[in-house]
Amino acid sequence: MPRKVLIVDDIATNRIVLNVKLSTAGYEVVQATNIAEGLIAARRDRPDLVLATARPDKISPQRFLEAFTSDRQLATLPVIMLMECNNFTSRLSLLKAGAADVMCQPAKVAPLLARFRSILRNHDSQEETLLAERMSQTLGFAEAPAGFTKPTRTAIITPNSTRSKAWLTGLASAPNNAAFACTEADILNERTALNPDVIVVELSAQTPEEGLCLLADLRAHPQSRHAGLIAVIDEPIEALYCNALDRGADEVLPHGFCAEELALRIAPLAARKSRNDHRRAHMHEGLRAAVTDPLTGLYNRRFAHPKLARLLADCACKGQSCAVMAIDVDHFKRVNDALGHTAGDAALVALAGVLKDNMRPDDLVARIGGEEFLVILPDTSHAHAQRAATRLCSIIGAHAFRLGTHIPAQHLTVSIGVAVQEPEAKAAASSDMAERLSSALLERADAALYRSKHHGRNRVTMSARSAA
């Protein structure tokens, strides 16, 4: 589906020229002659961005921007203003008023399209962030916004130390900004963990490829990919401007360093990074909560069962066996009835700790029911699984469980059923086959657990051997 651009200009010739240029580039164009028509068209046609003229003899461009930013439906819509001359004061004024960028008119195709690509790339990220935040709020994972806003960490990368000091001095008065000079190695080194919010890179017309490669590396590297990237060009070269945007820069200062403009560019990028950082944190927390038992901190059934299928498929490819233990606490209802559910919860938490402490790092321990646990042991033979289960049963039986300040230490026992999947030879297992093997393996472990319960509890029962 083509991207949609709303052109607002009262001169028909300008609209026609822009329409031809953008349509040729694959954009769908909507046209309006004034603010009123533009607002109607924006609400009706939902463009991806707006391109408008800022001629001084017509309505104030600040008023134009205010009309869009004050409209709740259109507040996040990027607006590029076109000026008939490069007036520095007017440029800053429009950026302060909320313009996504200010470009010269008549607009050249290559820089205009490069700027479109950059703005739409970032705007897509913002839409994804809003969607993720709504989902987090729906699921109950959202947190209240922090009352304290930390200073923006702005990294300056320029090969000239004198220029670096001058830039830092220029940014010293920028509000809530902590700027520092560094090198690419400083940022990409995991040990230094600089983690800047915004990175400002100087591009030299004499050695452009060096700076362009740096932009691409910073955009791709895990240490810096989420930071805002601003390129400062020492000469207004069209090709360098376009390449900087396409290599990953979010913003470009095409007329060299300007502290005031740079501060205006830094603020929204830092705000965007902060939103995205919070969104990722919420999503990670949401994913963790979705697969974790809230009481014990172990994995839950939702995670353990699909994980077993994946491990079985992996073991089949490697020609390895895989074992599972189905564990149930003996007479657990007596603990709840005699000591209370708080003590029962404490017993489950303590038992989870014993299980984790006595299994290998690659083994997976999960709570799959009230007092039911599952242990998955990849690359484990029948004999080793039996020894491990017998040892675990003895350790738990000998453990003194502290369930409360005024409750004497309690002793619990568990019944364990063990089943092992032993492939005859190395063979790839499809996902459907792995799921069937997983279900069958769990059924065999549950049946073995039932026999442990039936024959007196506090014991281990091995399921009959079964090959793939």
PyMOL commands that set and color helices and strands:
alter all, ss='L'
color gray80, all
select helices_A, chain A and resi 12-24+35-45+61-69+88-97+109-139+161-171+184-188+208-220+238-246+259-291+301-318+332-339+341-357+382-398+431-454
alter helices_A, ss='H'
color red, helices_A
select strands_A, chain A and resi 4-8+28-32+49-53+79-83+101-104+152-157+177-181+198-203+228-233+251-253+322-329+364-367+372-378+414-422+460-462+466-467
alter strands_A, ss='S'
color yellow, strands_A
deselect
rebuild
show_as cartoon
